[in-house]
Amino acid sequence: MHILSLGDMSQSLILNRHSVRLKAAMQTLSTEATTGMAADQTARLHGNFSSIAGIESSLTLIEAYQNVGAETQVMADMMQKSLKSVQDQSSAMGLVLMTATSGALPSQVDAMGRQAAQALDSVMAALNTSLGDRALFSGQQTASTALASSDLLLSSLETAVTVAGANSASEVEAAVTAWFGSPTGFAALIYHGGPPLGPVSVSSDQTAQLDITATDPALMQVLKGFATAALLSRGVLTPSNVARADLAHRAGLQLVTAQVPLTHLAAKLGTTQAILQDATARIGAEKNVLQTARLTLLSVDPYETATNLQETQSQLQRLYAITARAARFSLVDFL
């Protein structure tokens, strides 16, 4: 009678093959137990990737919308903060300047001029606010700060007033207005930005536009009012204190009347902020739905996975025991 047995080499190969298979199965099951998702998506979807591809494409698009929306939201919030600073300072300064009368003391008018010059510098700094390397009030020229220095602005205005031969408050005011409206004045020398930004898509059917620049009429009126009053700190209309007080009063009136358009500008930006918040909520809900659908297609039963993992571990342990026993075989053990 012949006894058929496997050779040592064949037995080793078989045990090794089973070991590799069980280790691979353990790795797969461990991954699935950790992630809750099928490791082999092809088998899970039976080779039909059309549904999951559509979901993944939509999720990628939503993430792009979320990134744009989040950045735009931060920009809008910072712009709103800057506008509030401009409005607060212009409202306060306007009321101060409106108190200037023909009977005001020269020291009072001088103090108003200095205060206006400081406020002008602060307001221009607010309009030069940047988010990282993106200037917020520069329109499409986001790499450039919106405005030049307040010193250059006042120096240019001094020249314009001198050239115009202005000798009264009304003439100075007219010269300042003409310079701000001239293409060779404010637009050429002080504003370093470009045209307003265009709309950006923040969802599949919504756009948001941050098209406010430092050349907005409301902001220009504020800058003009501050600059007019700040010229007093440069000695304009000296030595007529009556004319200087009149100029301060006129500048205050400009700042006070600028409050309504400033409020409208802030409200316009507030509408954009509301659009962004609505878009964020909508695409967030849509993302949750898509993630749930993806989970339904690719998720595994956690109980079944844990059971299979435990069984595979037991099989691997038994295999190790058999392998160890086979390695200890000797003639004495056999007999």
Secondary structure, 3 states (H helix, E strand, C coil): CCCCCCCHHHHHHHHHHHHHHHHHHHHHHHHHHHHCECCCHHHHCCCCCHHHHHHHHHHHHHHHHHHHHHHHHHHHHHHHHHHHHHHHHHHHHHHHHHCCCCCCCHHHHHHHHHHHHHHHHHHHHHHCCEECCEECCCCCCCCCCCECCHHHHHHHHHHHHHHHCCCCHHHHHHHHHHHHHCCCCHHHHCECCCCCCCCEEEECCEEECCCCCCCCHHHHHHHHHHHHHHHHHHCCCCCCHHHHHHHHHHHHHHHHHCHHHHHHHHHHHHHHHHHHHHHHHHHHHHHHHHHHHHHHHHECCHHHHHHHHHHHHHHHHHHHHHHHHHHCCCHHHHC
